[in-house]
Amino acid sequence: MARTVYCTHLNKDADGLDFQTLPGEIGKKVFDNISKEAWSRWMSKQTMLINEKKLNLMSEEDRNFLQKNMIAFLFEGEDVQIDGYTPENK
């Protein structure tokens, strides 16, 4: 049976993550407050950021940059700005 959380990103009840995807306090906050759908949206944004900015995940500076953007996206309602990307009109 799926675990339900109140997703603070989507502002609704939704299926929660199956396991804690990140370590520590921020990982617990994501696990308790972010849905699978919102996490999937973040993963797409994160992939674009890594590719467009040529981030190196071995670099602590680049990991901190991603974490800062993840917190802003998931918890503060900010959209991630990706240079040269224009979303498709549906």
Rosetta silent file (secondary structure, phi, psi, omega in degrees, C-alpha in Angstrom):
SEQUENCE: MARTVYCTHLNKDADGLDFQTLPGEIGKKVFDNISKEAWSRWMSKQTMLINEKKLNLMSEEDRNFLQKNMIAFLFEGEDVQIDGYTPENK
SCORE:     score description
SCORE:     0.000 S_00000001
   1 L     0.000  135.898 -177.816    0.000    0.000    0.000 S_00000001
   2 L   -71.490  145.432  177.114    1.328    3.413   -0.941 S_00000001
   3 L   -86.732  132.210 -179.052    2.311    5.881    1.743 S_00000001
   4 E  -106.050  136.707  176.151    0.419    9.182    1.525 S_00000001
   5 E  -130.299  158.226  169.479    1.918   12.539    2.480 S_00000001
   6 E   -86.031  110.595 -176.440    0.728   16.102    2.293 S_00000001
   7 E   -80.166  116.540 -179.064    3.058   17.373   -0.423 S_00000001
   8 L   -73.036  -19.108  177.256    4.150   20.921    0.385 S_00000001
   9 L   -78.128  -44.300 -177.835    5.281   21.439   -3.217 S_00000001
  10 L   -91.580  -11.826 -176.945    1.971   20.432   -4.813 S_00000001
  11 L    56.665   47.365  176.815   -0.189   21.530   -1.860 S_00000001
  12 E  -161.905  163.118  173.363   -2.184   18.305   -1.835 S_00000001
  13 E   -73.673  135.450 -178.980   -2.204   14.753   -0.495 S_00000001
  14 E  -156.283  168.601  178.104   -0.279   12.437   -2.788 S_00000001
  15 E   -61.669  129.668  178.559    1.742    9.216   -2.826 S_00000001
  16 E   -84.213  169.124  176.858    4.902    9.635   -0.765 S_00000001
  17 L   -65.066  150.979 -178.628    8.364    8.413   -1.595 S_00000001
  18 L   -76.794  -26.531 -179.667    9.056    4.734   -0.910 S_00000001
  19 L  -154.011  165.721 -179.556   12.298    5.460    0.941 S_00000001
  20 L   -74.823  116.790 -174.358   14.455    8.374    2.082 S_00000001
  21 L   -84.487  -18.016 -178.760   16.403    9.435   -1.015 S_00000001
  22 L  -127.883  150.880  178.325   18.836   11.788    0.727 S_00000001
  23 L   -79.288  163.594  169.967   20.779   11.467    3.977 S_00000001
  24 H    76.133 -163.569 -175.286   20.346   13.587    7.052 S_00000001
  25 H   -63.478  -42.378  179.982   17.841   16.189    8.108 S_00000001
  26 H   -65.922  -35.748  176.929   17.059   17.435    4.583 S_00000001
  27 H   -63.268  -40.849  177.707   16.456   13.838    3.478 S_00000001
  28 H   -65.799  -41.277  179.481   13.955   13.345    6.293 S_00000001
  29 H   -62.245  -43.160  177.807   12.210   16.609    5.397 S_00000001
  30 H   -63.388  -47.621 -178.440   11.907   15.517    1.751 S_00000001
  31 H   -59.158  -39.873 -176.283   10.685   12.048    2.753 S_00000001
  32 H   -81.295  -22.828 -169.111    8.038   13.469    5.108 S_00000001
  33 H  -127.433    0.374 -175.339    6.794   16.360    2.945 S_00000001
  34 L  -124.143  136.052 -178.951    7.393   15.660   -0.757 S_00000001
  35 E   -86.743  167.107  175.644    5.410   13.346   -3.051 S_00000001
  36 H   -58.440  -41.580 -179.161    6.699   11.033   -5.754 S_00000001
  37 H   -61.956  -46.684  179.788    5.279   13.394   -8.387 S_00000001
  38 H   -65.846  -39.507  178.947    7.065   16.450   -6.968 S_00000001
  39 H   -63.790  -40.034  178.095   10.302   14.473   -6.568 S_00000001
  40 H   -62.516  -40.473  177.069   10.053   13.359  -10.190 S_00000001
  41 H   -61.901  -43.317  178.604    9.640   16.987  -11.274 S_00000001
  42 H   -63.462  -42.114 -178.819   12.739   17.920   -9.271 S_00000001
  43 H   -59.913  -37.542  176.757   14.741   15.039  -10.771 S_00000001
  44 H   -65.010  -44.810  178.703   13.960   16.351  -14.280 S_00000001
  45 H   -63.704  -42.532 -179.638   15.052   19.872  -13.292 S_00000001
  46 H   -61.263  -43.020  178.656   18.164   18.515  -11.590 S_00000001
  47 H   -60.220  -43.316  178.307   19.154   16.569  -14.706 S_00000001
  48 H   -63.489  -42.592  178.963   18.798   19.702  -16.831 S_00000001
  49 H   -61.244  -46.252 -179.775   20.882   21.713  -14.342 S_00000001
  50 H   -59.502  -45.943 -177.343   23.637   19.091  -14.276 S_00000001
  51 H   -70.444  -47.992 -175.435   23.773   18.915  -18.062 S_00000001
  52 H   -69.060  -36.901 -178.039   23.453   22.623  -18.883 S_00000001
  53 L   -96.077    2.011  179.153   25.871   23.826  -16.211 S_00000001
  54 L    51.006   50.355 -177.998   28.199   20.827  -16.667 S_00000001
  55 L   -74.027  147.149  177.172   28.152   20.150  -12.935 S_00000001
  56 L  -109.387  112.705 -176.268   30.546   17.654  -11.392 S_00000001
  57 L   -71.277   -6.814  173.042   28.834   15.678   -8.637 S_00000001
  58 L   -81.996  -14.103 -179.112   32.227   14.928   -7.103 S_00000001
  59 L   -87.936  125.445  178.881   32.548   18.653   -6.361 S_00000001
  60 H   -62.441  -36.803  178.755   31.164   19.743   -2.999 S_00000001
  61 H   -61.291  -44.083  179.460   30.478   23.197   -4.448 S_00000001
  62 H   -68.335  -38.369  177.290   28.341   21.712   -7.253 S_00000001
  63 H   -64.594  -40.586  177.377   26.473   19.429   -4.817 S_00000001
  64 H   -64.254  -38.515  176.770   25.745   22.423   -2.581 S_00000001
  65 H   -60.134  -46.087  179.018   24.477   24.346   -5.638 S_00000001
  66 H   -63.875  -42.349 -179.097   22.082   21.488   -6.456 S_00000001
  67 H   -64.347  -41.807  178.552   20.877   21.219   -2.857 S_00000001
  68 H   -59.959  -44.294  178.973   20.218   24.972   -2.676 S_00000001
  69 H   -68.662  -35.817  178.041   18.182   24.778   -5.898 S_00000001
  70 H   -63.391  -46.400  179.906   16.340   21.658   -4.704 S_00000001
  71 H   -62.174  -44.463  179.419   15.267   23.372   -1.468 S_00000001
  72 H   -61.605  -41.878 -177.836   14.167   26.492   -3.376 S_00000001
  73 H   -70.438  -50.107 -172.995   12.193   24.389   -5.886 S_00000001
  74 H   -78.753  -35.063 -170.439   10.548   21.927   -3.500 S_00000001
  75 H  -113.987  -20.202 -175.805    9.956   24.072   -0.412 S_00000001
  76 L  -112.435    1.922  175.547   10.053   27.744   -1.431 S_00000001
  77 L    72.605   14.389  179.063    8.028   27.603   -4.652 S_00000001
  78 L   -87.920  141.844  175.733   10.839   28.951   -6.826 S_00000001
  79 L   -87.846  149.969  178.979   11.289   27.627  -10.338 S_00000001
  80 L   -83.753  127.584  178.883   14.730   26.538  -11.461 S_00000001
  81 L   -91.665  121.323  179.689   16.157   28.768  -14.172 S_00000001
  82 L  -115.000  117.483 -177.192   17.975   26.825  -16.854 S_00000001
  83 L   -56.790  130.109  175.114   19.958   28.924  -19.323 S_00000001
  84 L    79.166    4.201 -179.277   18.740   28.512  -22.887 S_00000001
  85 L  -103.925  128.272  174.412   15.704   26.366  -21.965 S_00000001
  86 L  -121.617  119.200 -178.694   12.220   27.388  -23.034 S_00000001
  87 L   -64.403  148.030  177.885    9.385   25.086  -21.936 S_00000001
  88 L   -68.756  143.921  172.646    7.083   23.748  -24.618 S_00000001
  89 L   -84.413  127.766 -178.979    3.636   25.307  -24.885 S_00000001
  90 L  -101.830    0.000    0.000    1.014   22.634  -24.415 S_00000001
